[in-house]
Amino acid sequence: MPTERYCRMCGGWHDPGAWPHACLPEQPRASLLAAPQIIGDAMDPVQSQLDGKLYDSKSKLRRTYREAGVVEVGNDSSVTAPTRKRPQIDRQAVKASVARAFSKAGLGA
């Protein structure tokens, strides 16, 4: 039974139980941070649109919104912007335009 294994990093032979640190493959890191990011509850004081009071806690501000039965919207354009109706297409005008283009090209329509 072989007691050493071939190292692809340095080309030498090493004992599997005591593999040199320099020859270990580099492990990909999920993050460059030492710990996962945590979103805190504290924030700069903001004035509530509901009662006019200043809040420096996200949870306290949102609790007042929930108790009043209102919905916090933010800046999502799908909620804040009115939806636009697509203009109706005049199919007769499209057909006439295509026919003129074919005629000018000499294809006859």
C-alpha positions, 0 to 999 in steps of 0.5 A: 500500500503506497504511503505517499501520494503525488502532488499536482501543485508542486510535483512532489510526493507527500504523506496524505496524513501530513499534506503541506499547507503550501500544496493545498488547493485554494478554497473558494470563499463564499464572501470576503467578509468574516461574517454574514451581513446583518441588516440592523434595526437602527437608522437615521431619524426619519419623520413618519408620513403617518403621524409626523413623529421622528423614528430611529428604529425601522421596526417601530416605524413599521409597527405604526404603519401596520397598526394604522392599516396602511401599506409601506410602498417605497419607490417601486415604480410598479406600485407608484407609477400609474399603468399606461394603456397600450395605444390601439393599432390601426390595422388598416393603416399598417396594411396600407403602409406595407402595400405602399412599401411593396409597390415602391420596391417593385414587388407589387402587393 
